[in-house]
Amino acid sequence: MQPRIAASHVTALARDFPVVAVLGPRQSGKTTLCRAVFGDRPYFNFEEPDVRQFAATDPRAFLQAITSGAVLDEVHNTPQLLSYLQAEVDRNPAPGRFILTGSQQHGLHGQVAQTLAGRVGIATLLPLSQSELALFPNAPNQLWATVVQGGYPRIVDRGIDADRWLASYVATYVQRDVRQLVRVIDLQAFTTFVRLCAGRTAQELNLVDLGADAGVTHNTARAWLSVLEASFVCFRVPAWHLDHRRQIIKAPKLHFFDTGLACHLLGIRSAEQLQHHPLRGPLFETWVAAEVAKARLHAGRSLDLYHYRESRGVELDLVIDDGARLTAIEVKSGMTLAADWFEHLTAFADASKRPLPADRPLRRVLVFGGEAGQQRTGGDVLGWRQVAHYDW
């Protein structure tokens, strides 16, 4: 197994909590990570019917057989076990006894947080970041090939054709996860909805328009989007505002966690096709947003990711606000730096200067599709390769 950045965070949680929950999308490497880090523990996969039935019908006997601890994979399939697990860790609160994994964020996260409050440390594992991807000998070495392939480990580890694997992934996701999370009668309509979401990546979200284009109601669009978020397909980036007197557009932006999946849904099959596609810029912005999300979540930090747009035209693709520091990020897919790319960073710095406390620094970062980064008076300039190594 190639090392994962999140391994350090998961190990640290296991030193402090009796239960550690590792959440993330299917095929992001949760099982591989947990079995590598906690290889001395028994392993149980709740996708297997006999294991699931044993844990569901006789949870006391199941837990009595693993009092020393275990890795419990895809535990969202047996949520009733969590109440019995609570009693077990209260009896013996030794740290790091039980390691749980799950692929359904909202349902499992809520159950774990409610049932095991104060007893569980929660980590998120997303597909491979750029720095992790670079460790594989078969990894792409060019920007658009990287964006179109995405970061699901099995693709690069096994050398599988990305488009073929992602087609199977989408079909499995729609047939399994969707039916578990929400009652969708027309799976074809839901698949169309997912493709429409991919076409809106890096754009402000309007559920009324999205629902209308998909042929469903506003409420249905909202419910279906929650399914995509719950299964770690996409995430919303809310609008940032500090000075409430300014007229800020408050709609969130939509991003996909994996650009390979977004490209597949859009019918983009190659780096050459993506390089000349009208959504090249939004997909590159989503790639940067996903890299920032991975860097922060894999290190155990909160996402704290926003975007910024004023009605007078000043906008920034991403803003990180963790309370101690503000990072303004502008993303450009071009390979040649242009002076006017810094205008919104400068305008944002002027607009935010007065409300910000003196001890809260502001960083300005420009990410572009070129190779080499620079230090400019207008901020840090990062080529796409430097994104993986920046302190987000």
Secondary structure, 3 states (H helix, E strand, C coil): CCCCCHHHHHHHHHHHCCEEEEECCCCCCHHHHHHHHCCCCCEEECCCHHHHHHHHHCHHHHHHCCCCCEEEECHHHCCCHHHHHHHHHHHCCCCCCEEEEECCHHHHHHHHHHHCCCCEEEEECCCCCHHHHCCCCCCCCCHHHHHHHCCCHHHHHHCCCHHHHHHHHHHHHHHHHHHHHCCCCCHHHHHHHHHHHHHCCCEECCHHHHHHHHCCCHHHHHHHHHHHHHCCCEEEECECCCCCCCCECCCCEEEECCHHHHHHHCCCCCHHHHHCCCCHHHHHHHHHHHHHHHHHHHCCCCCCEEEEEECCCCEEEEEEECCCCEEEEEEECCCCCCHHHHHHHHHHHHHHHCCCCCCCCEEEEEEECCCCCEEECCEEEECHHHHHHCCC
